[in-house]
Amino acid sequence: MYVCIIELDTGAVKRRDGTTVANIAAPERLPIDVVTELTLAYDPPSGHNIRLFDISPTDEIAICEWTTNDDASYKYLYWNGSGWTKRDMIATGEILGTCLRSTIRVGRASLTPVPTGRSI
């Protein structure tokens, strides 16, 4: 999984360190070579699948990772100041559905903070 920052007002595509690697407003710089130009956040072990669930504006990423249809679990990636750290959150078990659009895990992940004074 690779991470980039896209500045919608300028079109700049940047690595995690802020280095501009492309501009979506300048088509001659597209497509982007993801492997050489973007920041690698997580490279799952061989045989593992992952799905992105949420990205926060404070360098946190929620993913689901699985190897078989009954061992899905949520993971939490965060920027520790020098690299990405992965932590387990919760095992969710079975993957629901069989086609890509219906492959959903029980529950969802959100890294969006709840405003003070409000409950979920």
C-alpha positions in Angstrom: 0.0 0.0 0.0 1.5 3.3 -1.1 0.6 6.7 0.4 0.6 10.1 -1.2 -0.8 13.6 -0.6 -2.8 15.3 -3.3 -3.2 19.0 -3.0 -6.6 19.6 -4.7 -6.0 23.4 -5.1 -2.6 23.0 -6.9 -2.8 19.4 -8.3 0.5 18.5 -6.6 1.0 14.9 -5.8 3.5 14.5 -2.9 5.3 11.8 -1.1 4.8 11.5 2.7 7.9 13.7 3.2 6.4 16.5 1.1 8.4 16.0 -2.0 6.3 16.8 -5.1 6.5 13.9 -7.6 3.8 14.8 -10.1 0.9 17.1 -10.8 -2.6 15.9 -11.8 -3.1 19.3 -13.5 -0.1 18.5 -15.8 -1.1 15.3 -17.7 2.4 15.0 -19.2 3.6 13.9 -15.7 1.0 11.1 -15.6 0.8 8.2 -14.9 2.8 8.1 -11.7 5.2 5.2 -11.2 3.8 4.3 -7.8 6.7 2.0 -6.7 9.4 4.5 -7.3 7.7 7.8 -6.7 5.3 7.3 -3.7 5.8 6.3 -0.1 5.3 2.7 0.8 3.1 2.5 3.9 2.6 -1.3 4.2 3.7 -4.3 2.2 1.6 -7.3 3.3 3.2 -10.7 3.6 2.9 -13.0 0.6 -0.6 -14.5 0.4 -2.2 -11.7 2.4 -4.9 -9.5 0.9 -5.7 -6.0 2.2 -8.5 -3.4 1.8 -8.3 0.2 2.7 -11.1 1.4 5.0 -10.1 4.9 6.2 -7.4 7.5 6.1 -7.2 10.3 8.6 -5.6 13.7 8.1 -3.2 12.9 10.9 -1.3 10.0 9.2 -3.5 7.1 10.4 -4.7 4.3 8.1 -7.3 1.6 8.8 -7.1 -1.6 6.7 -8.6 -5.1 6.8 -6.1 -7.9 6.1 -6.9 -11.6 5.4 -5.5 -14.8 3.9 -8.6 -17.0 3.8 -12.3 -16.3 3.9 -12.5 -16.7 7.7 -9.5 -14.9 9.2 -10.1 -11.2 8.3 -8.9 -8.6 10.9 -8.6 -4.9 11.1 -5.2 -3.3 11.3 -4.2 0.3 12.2 -1.2 1.9 10.5 0.3 5.2 11.8 3.2 7.4 11.1 5.6 7.2 14.0 7.8 10.1 12.9 10.3 8.0 10.9 8.2 5.2 9.3 4.8 3.4 9.3 3.9 1.2 12.3 1.2 -1.5 12.1 -1.0 -2.5 15.0 -3.7 -5.1 15.3 -7.2 -3.7 16.2 -9.7 -6.6 16.1 -10.3 -9.9 14.4 -13.5 -9.9 12.4 -13.5 -13.5 11.1 -15.4 -14.4 8.0 -15.5 -12.3 4.9 -19.1 -11.6 3.8 -20.0 -12.2 0.2 -17.9 -13.6 -2.7 -17.7 -10.9 -5.3 -15.5 -7.8 -5.0 -18.3 -5.4 -4.4 -19.9 -7.5 -1.7 -16.7 -8.5 0.1 -17.4 -6.6 3.3 -16.3 -7.4 6.8 -18.7 -7.1 9.7 -18.6 -3.6 11.0 -16.5 -0.8 9.5 -13.5 1.3 10.6 -13.4 5.0 10.9 -10.5 7.1 12.1 -12.6 10.3 12.0 -12.6 11.9 15.4 -15.9 12.5 17.1 -16.4 16.2 17.9 -16.3 17.1 21.6 -19.7 16.8 23.2 -21.1 14.4 20.6 -21.5 10.7 20.9 -21.4 8.0 18.2 
